[in-house]
Amino acid sequence: MARCTAPVYGHRTVSARDNCPECGGRGSYRSYNPYPSYSQPSISSVSRNNSGGQSRSKARWSSAGSTIYYTPSEIRTLTPVRENIEKRSNLPDLRDVFLCHAWDDRQNVAKELHDLLESKGVAVWFSEKDVLLGSSLLREIDKGLAKSRIGIVLVTPCFLKRVKGEGIADKELSALLARDLLVPIVHNTTFEELREVSPLLGSRSGLSTIEDTMEVVAAKLAELVSPEVIN
């Protein structure tokens, strides 16, 4: 009985097929491939994220239904802040957040962040609404810092300029740095540029609008100060 020669010689050409005593002269054939093929994984099976390759996860303080995910760096940065918030949870009449910002940002990005936080139920100390006309700005800032759970520093090009000039933002920053309740929010600049102006503040990681939108940053801050998941 004639045997197909494909396992030995292959049928890669027409002449090889025609010389096969089994398959020769057939009008159609199924070629023999001595090299098995393997299916490649589909692109959808590859895990992707938008954080430069870093995996993201929920935080310890995330609620069960939370859709907010953090990078490992953000978890490391925010965990001690959260622990301090929990220690201060029994103190009455505290604002959730003290917003430190440059004067030039008060009507744009600082107000945007303030409005986003308040829309998520966060009580924010904001100089534009909390300092009454004729009041001492520095005195009101001291009171605002003392009565807030955490401080956030909105780091922008305007803020960096103000810190270099040792303005009001610099005085607020000095008071905030004395407490382990500080979260820098970097917007339209980088932590590298911040370190050049304030090495102490720049040594702390925080949140950045390079990684997330301002709305997502506000959602992370709202979750951080939320009393609902304080044990």
N, C-alpha and C positions, 0 to 999 in steps of 0.2 A: 504494500500500500504506500502510495506516494506521500511524503511528508513535507509540510511547509518549511521552507528554508529561512523564513523571517527571523526566528530566534537566533540563528547563527550569522546570516549574511545581511539581514535587514531588507526592507523593501523601500528604501529611500528614493530609488530611481525607477523609471519605467522598465529599463533593461533588467534590473534585479528582479522585478516582479515577473517579467516574462520568462526568465530562466528558472523560476520556481516550478517544480513538477506538480505542485498542488494548485498554485494560484495563477500560473502562466496563462496569458491570453484572456483573462477575465476583463470584462469591460469596466468593472468597478471593483474596488477592494477596500478593505479597511487596513490602513498601514499599521505596522507593528512598531511601537515606540519602546526601545529598550530602557529608556529613562523615565521612570514614573514621574508624573507631575503632581504637585501639591498645591492645593488652593491657598491663596494669600488671604490674610485676614482683611476684612473690609475696613475702610477708613473710619466707619462709624464705631468700630469696636475699640478704637484707640482713645484713651482718656485725654481730654484736652481741657485747658483752663486759660484764663486771661491774666495770670499772675506770673508770667515769665517762667513757667514750668513748675511752680510751687503748687503742691496740693493744698486744698482748702478744707476746712472742717468747721463744725459748729463749736461755739465756746461753751465752757461749763455753765455759764449763766444764761445760755440761750433757752428760750421756752420750747416746749415740745413741738409747737407748730411753726417755729422760726424757719425762715428761708434765707437767713443771713449766714454767710460763710466767711471765715477768716484765714489769712495765711498764718503759718507757724510764727513768723515774726510779730504779727499783730497779736496773737494769743499771748506771747511772752511779754509784750509791752503792756497789754491791757489787764492781765491777770492781777498784778499787784495793785493796780488802780481799783479794780473791782473788789478786791479783798478789803481795801480801805473804805470803800463805799459801804460795804456790809458792816464794818465795825462802827460806822457812823449812822447806821440806819435808824437808831433810836433817838437821834437828835432831832428836835422839832423845828419846823419852820425853815428848813433849808431849801434854797433853790437847787435845782439839779445841776446846773452848769453855770459857771462864770465864763463869759466869752471875752477873751482878751484879743484885741485887734488894733490895727493901725487906724488913726483918725481918717485917713484918706479912703479907707475901705468901708466906712460906716454906712454909706448909702448904696453900696453895690454888693460885693461878695459877702461882707459881714452880715448885712441885712438878709441876704439870701439864705445863709446858713442859719441865722436866727429864726427866720420864718419856717424853714424846713423842720427845725427841731421843735418849735412850738406846735406845728401841725401834727407832730407825732406825740404830743402830750408832754414834752419836756419843758420844765420851767427854767427859763434862761435869764440870767442877769446880763443886761445889755445896756451900755451907757446911754444909748440914744433914747431909751425910754425910762431908765431908772435914775438918771441924774437930773434933778429938777433945776430949772433956771435959777441961777444965783447961788446954788450949792457949791461947796468945795469939792472939786472933782476927785482929788486925791483921797479926801476923807470918805467919799461915797464909794470909791474903789476899795478902800480898806474894809468897809462894812460889807460890800458885795462879796469879797474874797472870803471873809469870815463866815458868811452865811450861805456858802455854796458847797455842794458835795464834791465837785471836781472843777478844775479849771481847764479850759481848752484854749490853746494859742493858735490863732489863725495866721499862719506864716505865709506872707505874700511878698512880692518885691517891695511894696510900700512899707510893710512891717520891717523888713530888713533895713531899709533906709532909715526908719524911725529909730531902730535900736542903735544903729551907728551914731545917730545924733543924740542919743540918750534922752529921748522924749518920754512922754507918758507911758508909751508901750513898754519902754525899758524898765520903768518903775514897777509896773504891773508884773512884768516878767520876773523881776528879782523876788517879789513876794511869792509868786507861784512856784518858783524853783526851790523855795524853802520847804515846800510840801511835796509829799509823794502822791500827789493827786493831780497830775498834769499830763495832758495829752496834746502833743503838737499836731496840727492839721496843716499839711503843706499843700499850697495851691499856687500854680503858675511859677513854681520854683522847685528846688530840690533840697534834700537833706544835706548834700555836700555844700551847697551855697550857704545854708543855715549854719553849718559848722564853722565856716570861715568868719561869720559875724558873732556867733554865740556858741563856742565849743561845748559849754555845759548843756544848753538846751539841745544842741545838735547831737549830743551823745545819746539822747533818748530817741527811740523809735516812736512812731506814731501812725497816723493815717495820712494817706496821700490821694489827691484827685488824679494823680497819674495812674494809680491802680484802679480807682473806683470813681464813679460820678459823685458829685456833691450830695445828691440824694441818698446814695448808698452809705456815704460817710455819716450823714445825719442819722440814718437807720441804725448804724453800728453804735453810735453814741447813745441813741435812745434806748437800745437794748442794754448797753453797759450800765446805765443809771436806773433801769427799770426796777421798781421795788417788788414787782410781781414774782420774780424768781429768786429773791433773797431768802435764804433759808433761816 
